[in-house]
Structure formats: structure tokens, C-alpha cells
Amino acid sequence: MTKPPDSGQPGIILTLLTTLGLFGGVAASLSGFETVALGAYLLAYMAGGIPAGVRALNSLWNERTLDIDLLMVTAALAAAAVGEMLEGAVLLFLFSLASTLEARAMARARNEVRALMALRPETAFRRADDGSIREVPVGELSPGDVVVVKPGGRIPVDGRIASGETAIDEATVTGESMPVRKGADAQVFEATVNLHGVIEVEVTRPAAESTVARMIELVTQAQAAKAPSERFSAWFGQRYTVAVLLGSVLAFTALLWLGWIWEDALYRAATLLVAASPCAIVISVPAAILSALSASARGGVLFKGGAALETFGTIRQFAFDKTGTLTTGRATITDIVTNGTDEAEFLALLAGIEAHSEHHIAAAVLRAAQERDISPARIEDLQAQPGEGITGRDAEGPLWAGNARMAARMGADSRLTAFDEIHDGAGTVVFLGRGDKVLGAVALADQPRASAAKAIAALRTGGVTHIMMMTGDRLPVARRIAAELGLRDDEVLAELLPEDKVARIAEMRRGGKVAFVGDGVNDAAALASADVGIAMGAAGSEVALQAADVALLSDDLERLEKARRLAARTNRIIRQNLTFAMGAMLFLVTATLFWDLTLPLAVIGHEGGTLLVVLNGLRLLFDPIRADRGKRGGQPEARPI
């Protein structure tokens, strides 16, 4: 139905009253108590017809639309007008029953958000300044507060572990089936489960801004956003409803002109109203979309709406960012070469200029300096140069750090003999220079993600025809990673600026729709330019959750193919539903016009078809995207959305 009644108690009570009126009327009529039967039928008409009539009038008055409810009420009144109160009561009973069942079925998909909300702890144990621990409402926590979480307890907020070590079940957020070991400074998320040790967590975000809160908001927005096929079914349903009303009036007039008595003509027109009603067509798309959105969110994949879901199911081309997406993003320095500069001084300068960068390379440089007990130098006036590096200034003057493009722009020669070994290697190279002089360089190596090779193989097996890896890194580095992932040399695009990635994606789009997979922070332009932008490892990242059409909350790339398979399956079920709904409607209309189809049979065919397409869509709630989240022996199970 376009607007099924609420799935709660009122809808059930009205359906029970309609049932009581129908069967009470039948029993009274068979016993010869016609007056009692009339009263019972009136109860069925009021309980089953008045709510539908009110909904129809509200739609007509507030939205200027003709609701499908209007068709059912009109048909029931027409049946009563020709003395067929029983058949009108049967129509309203089946209509009320089907509406209630559909509303309850659709609520299963929507209630996943409520289920996640129920997992959010209401209180937390906050450590006071004097060392005492007090239980307080989660809403009172603010960044900087420290809370104590005992084994088996749910973490009340997003934060970082201040002390302690444990394993955490993060299924509610990332969909990961296995616990994750975490220690000091590790990031933790609200509603995840502390499995073992006692930990103290420093709050980094208030509860209203937590990852779970944003997940709830995004899923709610996605369920409200209409997919193209959903918009079509709504558009079709509204216009078709008008056509059905006009067609029924025309049929009634034509039958009278052909000599039918008015009771028979009106009865046949009422039957046509029911047979031609587009309920199944209108409900078939949202039933599938809502179920798929809920199933994917449970599996740690957030779609921004039905449009992204539908488009993702048609994708046959993928482009991947390399660093932090196909690789772990945790690079390590493998070699340091200086050009007449003390190594400790060189590393202090490089660490100083990289200290304010969020890039994975910067983190590797800072770790190397920390391991050597070298303090980063004080660098000011820092400015990022996208696709090249970063510039700044120390007491002696301007400094820069970046790739060979940066060196060339500064007029520095990065091909000095001292750097031959680094250039010839398959590691990422970062140069540090002052003006046109290169002070030194470091080589860094990154490792492919454990899930990356399997994910790419699964995409190929699943029908993806074109996969590209895009990176601003050097070609030897890119090819080394590509070889480990099962990518060919012609599937590697290296030394790209951000705008180059956008241009390459535009080229790929000439051959069909393209999905781009990145980290959502450094690849915003590429994510926006693709037909579907996918941010991975988005849990805890506001930018990643907002930048893309699809967010993988964990770093498990194998979920990509599972999500694509779910999206493709959703598209198939939508086509199945629409084909069945249109076929059933054509059959019922044909049977009404050319055979003697009775009103109760038309109602059964109409409501039965509507329920079937809803149930077919609900199958997506149990998609295998969440099948790996079984219970783990002896550990609390966290139920994700």
C-alpha cells in the first residue's frame, strides 16, 4: 500500500474489529438475524473503511493526490450500494489485514535502527578528579572525561583507551566477526563490547556525535531517500490511480449503455477498481530497498540511499586508491640517504615538517624519529601542496618535503648519484630540501591489506570487467603492490595528482559506470567524480562518512563484493516484483473485463499479490553479507543494525 497504517496496536485492533464484524455478520445472516448481520457489517465497514477513508482524504486535502485507499473505500461503498454488504465487508477485511501485515513486515526493516539505538548504553562509570568512580548518564560525558569499562560491558562513547588492554567485539559498528585486540591509545567506538580486561577510556566525542549516532542518522536518511525505481513506482502509482478511477467510471457508463442494470454495472466497476489497483507495484520497490539497506548496515556497509544501492548493483568498473586503501597505510622507513647533512638533524627537520600532516607517510616519519629519540624541529608556515608534499619555514629559511615533482618545482635535482639506490628501489621516496638543494631522502615501504587480493579476485569472479589502481606514488612502487594483489601492469596508474585521478575516472566512465574506492579524506574529488564513491575504514571518520555514497565501516575490502552482490540482488528482486505485480494486475483486469470475476476473488488476488512482493523484498534482510557474524563461544554477541 502507499500508506499502510501504523504497525502498532491501533492497526491490529482495527483489523480485529473488521474481522469480528465480517464473521459476526456471516454467522448472523446464516441464523436468519438480518438486522444483527447488518449491524455487524456496519462494524466491519467502520473499522476497516473509516481509517482508510481518512487516509485517502488526508492525501487528497494535504498532498493533492488520489490515494489507493480511495479505490478500496469506493469499491466497498459501491458493493454496499448494490446490496452486497458481505462482499464489501470481505474487501475491507482483506484490505485491513493486508495493510497491517505489510506495515508490520516493513517495520522489520525500519526497526533495525531502533535495535541499534537499544544497544547504546544509557549510563557510564566516570572517574572523578579525586579518583572515585561514579555512574552518570552518558549524555553528561564530554571530551576529556575518563570512563571505566569492565569486562562484558558496552563502551558508552567514542574514545581512546587511556589505560588497559582488551579484546573488543566491534560487530555493532564494523560488522567484523572476530574480536579486535586493543591497547593504549587505540580508538574505540560506542556500543561495542569489552570482552576481557578492565579498561579506562578517554572520551573524544560526545554521545550525540558518536559513530553510532551518525550511523543511525545516515541509515535513517538513506531509508527516507528514494531510489530511481522507487520514484518511478510512486509516480506511476499516482497517475495510474487516477486512470483506474476514470476507467471504472467509463466502464460503468459503457455497461449501462450496453443495457446492463445499474446494480450489475456498478458491481463490475467496483471489481475493476480492486483488480486494477496498483498497490503491489507501489510497494514492491520500497520493500526491497529498505530490506537491503538494513541488511547492508548490519554487515558494516552504509549506503547513502536507494539510488546509491541501485547504481552500485550495476557497476562493472572499479578504481582503487593505493595508499591506505589497497595497502595498510602503515608505511615504515627502509632507507635514509643524506646529502651532506647529519642524519639526526635531517630526520628532525623531516619530522618537524611532517608533524602537522595527516598523511600515512608523515606518521611513518614521526614513528622513525620517535624510535631514535629525535625531537621534531620547530617548523612554521606549513602549507600542503596537493599531490606533491608540504612546505614550511624554520629559523634558517624555507623548507620543503615531497616527491620528485616537488623537487622539480623547487628547481632541485633529485637524480643525484647519492640517491640512485633509493630511486632504483620499489619504495616510496620522500625528499627534503631547502630551496634548490636536496638535503636528503627517505624510502618507505607499505604492505598490501590482507583482504585486498581476495577482494579483487572476488570482484573479477563476480563480473567486474575493469579494475584500476590509482596512486600518486612512483611507478615501481605501484607495480610492486599491484603484483602482490594480482593486478596487471596495465591496470596501474602511477604518479597522479588529485586532478589526474578525476580525469582518469572520467575516461573510464566512457565505458560504463565507475566506482572509486578511497579513504574519504585525501580522495574527496575522486569520490565525488565517480558514479559511486566508496570510503573504506570509515568508522570514526566524519569526513569519510560524509564524502562517499557508500561507507565500509571496517577495513575489510572483501565486503565490497558482498555489498555489490547484495545491490545486484536487490535490483533483480525489484525487477521480479515489478514484473509479477504488473502481470498479476493485467490478469485480474482481464478476468474482470472478459470473465465473471467476483469482487472477493479480485480482492484475494490483489491483496495476495501485494503481500507476495513484500515478502519477496524482505528476503533481502537475510542476505549473506551478514552471515559471518555468528556467535562466538563464551563471548557476548553484539547485534549490529
Secondary structure, DSSP 8 states (H G I E B T S, - for coil): --S---SSHHHHHHHHHHHHHHHHHHHHHHTT-HHHHHHHHHHHHHHHHHHHHHHHHHHHHHS----HHHHHHHHHHHHHHTT-HHHHHHHHHHHHHHHHHHHHHHHHHHHHHHHHHHHS-SEEEEE-TTS-EEEEEGGG--TT-EEEE-TT-B--SSEEEEE--EEEE-HHHH--SS-EEE-TT-EE-TT-EE-SS-EEEEE-S-GGGSHHHHHHHHHHHHHHS--HHHHHHHHHHHHHHHHHHHHHHHHHHHHHHTT--HHHHHHHHHHHHHHT--HHHHHHHHHHHHHHHHHHHHTTEEESSHHHHHHHTT--EEEEEIIIIIB-S--EEEEEEESSS-HHHHHHHHHHHHTT--SHHHHHHHHHHHHTT------EEEEEETTTEEEEEETTEEEEEE-HHHHHHTT-----GGGHHHHHSSSEEEEEEETTEEEEEEEEE--B-TTHHHHHHHHHHTT--EEEEE-SS-HHHHHHHHHHHT--GGGEE-S--HHHHHHHHHHHHTTS-EEEEE-SSTTHHHHHHSSEEEEES-TT-HHHHHH-SEEESSS-TTHHHHHHHHHHHHHHHHHHHHHHHHHHHHHHHHHHHHS---HHHHHHHHHHHHHHHHHHHHGGGG-GGGTT----TTS------
